[in-house]
Amino acid sequence: MTAIDIPHGGAVAGKRAEASAPPETARERLIPATARRTGPPRWLRRTMGPLLLLLLWHIASVTGVLPAEVLAGPATVVGAASALLASGELQAAIAVSLRRAMSGLAIGGTLGVALAVIAGLTRLGEDLVDAPMQMLRTVPNVALIPLLIIWFGIGEAPKVALIALATAFPLYLNVFAGIRGVDQTLIEAGRTLGLSRLGLVRHVVLPGALPGALVGLRYSLGLSWLALVFGEQINATAGIGYLMANAREFFQTDVIVVCLVVYALLGLAVDFIVRTLERIFLAWRPSFTGA
């Protein structure tokens, strides 16, 4: 068999093409479309909304559209906050409320996650646990306050119990859904690789349920502050709710606004913590960041 020779015409055409080709240009770096945005930085855009609301509030207060007896202006609120900080009353109230909220979240979150794991991993656990949890979560937590007072008295216990009840159900629902939402293909792949049942739970099921668990944690943190507001109305002698109750008696709208701002800032802080945990523990999962 003879080799195939390249015709001279093809070689000549190739040389002509090489001669007529434009010189190589510097390679340009490809930048994603989402990274080529122009305009103000994101942190500035995120603060523009609250600053605009604050400006409108100030204008309405200065012009008299919003009377002081209805809602104190920003300057009055800042003065009240400064006075509470100078006396140390606000710091003490924040510490008490934080302790209640975190204690209730720790108890309720532990129970919710434990029950979700039991119900999610076995059908028997689901049959025993899921139906009671679905019934109890429809009962308004506020309606349980009289029973909590009868059971635990009027001290700290009913306040913490109310927060625990409010935070247990979101974590239960999201962790249970996360466990049952794990891809069956991953389970079969783990079995093929020789993982034991405990190994499947540790290396496949629980990591797969982690995104749902963090979503449930965010919901539970938000509900913990809501339950805290109601809980601190139960014969409280300290805390942010106690400050609000006293301010309501004396029509001090500036102190009430200070307490509401503190609630909002605390909620924003804990949400930032959960978002940070999501970036750390879910770095392996690509996600859509907005167009």
N, C-alpha and C positions, 0 to 999 in steps of 0.2 A: 504494500500500500504506500503510495507516495504522499508526501506532505502537501498540504494546500498552500500554494503561494499567494501572497497578497498582491493584487494588481498594482502596477506602478501608478495608475491613475488614482487609486485610493490613497496611496502614500502622499502623492502630490496634494490631493484635496485636504488630507489631514494637516500637512504643513501649512497650506494656505489658511486653514481654519485657525491654527495656532498663531499664525502671524497676525490675523485680523482680530483675534480675541483682545478685549480691553485689558489693560493692566489690572492686577489684583488690587482691590481696595481694602482698607482696614475693616476688619469684621466689627459689626455693630452688635452691642449687647442687647439681647432681647429682654425687654422689660414687660412684665405682665400689665394688662390693661388696668387692673385695679390699683397698681402702684404708680400710674402716670396721671393721677388726679392733680388738679390745680386748685388753688384756693386756700382758705385758712386751715391750719392743722386740726386734726380730729378733736383733740382735747378742748380747743377753743370752741368748736362747733357744739360740743356736748354741754358746755357751760353757757352758751348763748340763751338757751331756753329759760333756765332758772334766773339768769340775770335780767332777762326781759320781763319776767313775771315780777321780780323784785322792783324793777323800775316802775311798772304799772301800778303796783301796790303803793309805792312811795308817792307817785303823782296823785293817785286817788285820795291818799291821806292828807297831803298838803293842800289840795284844792277843796277839801271838805266833802267830796263825793262819798267818801267812806268815813263816817263819823268815828271818833275815838271810842265812844261807848259801844259801838258795834264791833270794831276791830281796831286795835292799836296800830299805829304806824310803825314802819321799820326802825326809826330812830328811838321810839319809846321801847320797842322790843329789845333793841341792843342795850339800852340803858338798864332794863330789867335783868337781862342776862348778865351784865357786868356786876350788878348788885348781888345777884345770887352767887356768882362765882367768887366775888370778894368775901362774902360771908361763909363760903364753903358749903352752902346748902345744896347747890346744884351738883357738885361733885359727889357728895354723900348720897344723894338721891339716885344718880346714875349708877353708882357702885351697887346699891341695893337692888335696883331693877335689873342690872346685868346679871347679878348672882341668881336672881329668881328665874330669869329667862334661860340662862345657860343650864341651871339645874333641871328645869322642866324639859329642856331640849335633850339633855343627856339621858334622862329617864325615858321619855317618850320615844326618842330616836332609837335607843337600845332595844326597847320592846318592839317597836315597829319593824326594825331590820331583822331581829331574831324571828319574829312571827312570819315575816315575808320569806325568809330563807327556808323555814320549816314548810310553809305552804307551797313554795315554788319548787322545791327539790323533789317532793314526794306527792303522789296523788292522795295518799292517806292524810298527809298534813293539810293539803288543800281542802279535803272533805271536812276535816275537824276545825280548821282555823278560819277559812275564807268566809264562810257564811256568817258566823258571829261578827267578824270584822266589818263586813259589808252592812250589817244591820246597825252596828254601833256607830259607824261613821256618819249615818244619816241623822243621828240624834244631835240637835244643837248643843254645843258645849256650854253655852250660857244657861241653858235650861237645867244643867246639872249643878249649878252653883248652890242651890239650897241643899241638895243631897251631900255635896262636898263639905259644906259647913257642918251638917249633922254628923258626917263620918269623921272629919278631921278637925273640927273646931273652927276657930276664927283666927288662927295664927298663920304661919307661913305655909303649912302643909296644903291647905286647899288652893292657894295661889299656884304653888308648884304643880299640884295635881292637875289643875285646869290647863296649864301650859303643856304638861306632858300629854294630856288627852288630845290637845289641838295639834301637836306635832307628830304624834305617832302614826296617824292615818295617811298623811301624804307620803311619808317614807315607806310605809307598808305597801301602798298601791304602786309606787314607782319601782321599788326594788322587786316586788312580785312580777310586775310587767317586764322589767329588765331581765329577770331570770328566765321567764317563759318566752322572751323574745330572742334568746340566743339561737343562732343559726344551727339547725340540726346537723348540717354538713360538718360544722366544726366539732360537734360531739362525736360524730362517726369517725372523723379524722383522728381525734384524740384516742378513741378506742383502738383504732388501727395501729396507732403508735405505741400501744401497750399501757396507756395511762389507767391507773386504778380509778375507782369511783371518787375517792378523795382527791386524786390528782386532777380529774376532770373538773370537779367543783372549784379547786384552787386555781387552776391554770386556764380554764376555758369559761366556766359559768360565771364566776364572780367578776373577772375582768370584763366580760360581756355585759354584765348588769351594772357596772360602775357608772356609765353615763346616766342611766335612769336613777341611780341612787343619788347622784349629785343634783339632778333636777329636783328630786324629792326633798333633798336637804335645803335647797333654795326656797321651796314652797314652805317647808316647816319653819324656817327662820322667819319668813314673813308672817306666818300665823302665830309664831311665838310672841311677837310684839303685839299683835291684835289681842291675843289671850291675856297678855300682861296688862293691857289697859283695863280689861274687865276684872282680872284678878286683883288688881290693886285698888279696886273699889270695895273689896271685902275687908272692912275694918282695918285698912292700912294705916300705919303710923310712920311710914317712911317710903321713899321711892318717888319716881316721877309722877305716877298716878296720884299719890298723896298730895304732891304739890298742885296738881291740876284740880283736885277736889277742893283744896283750900282756896285756890284762886277763883273757882266757880262760886264759892260762897260769898266772896267779896267783889265779884264782878271785875276781876283783874284779867282783862283779856290779854294784856301784854305777857303775863306769866304763863297763861294758857298757851299762847303762841310759842313761847320759849320751850315749853315742854313738848309741843308738837314737833318743833324743829329738832329737838334732841332725839325724839323717837325716829324721825326721818333720817337723821344723820347716822344713828346707830344701825338702822336697817340698811342704809347704803354701805356702811363699813363692813357689816357681816356679809352682804352680798358680794362686795369686792373680794373678801377672803375666799368665798366659794368659787368665784370666777378664777381666782389665782390657782386654787386647787384643781379646777378643771383644766387650766392650761398646763399644769404640772403632770397630772395623772392621765390626761387624755391627749398628750402630745403625739401619740401614735395614730390618732384618728383625724384624718383630714376633714375639714368642715367648711361649709360656705360662710364667708365673712361679710356678705352683702355686696351688691352691685353698685 
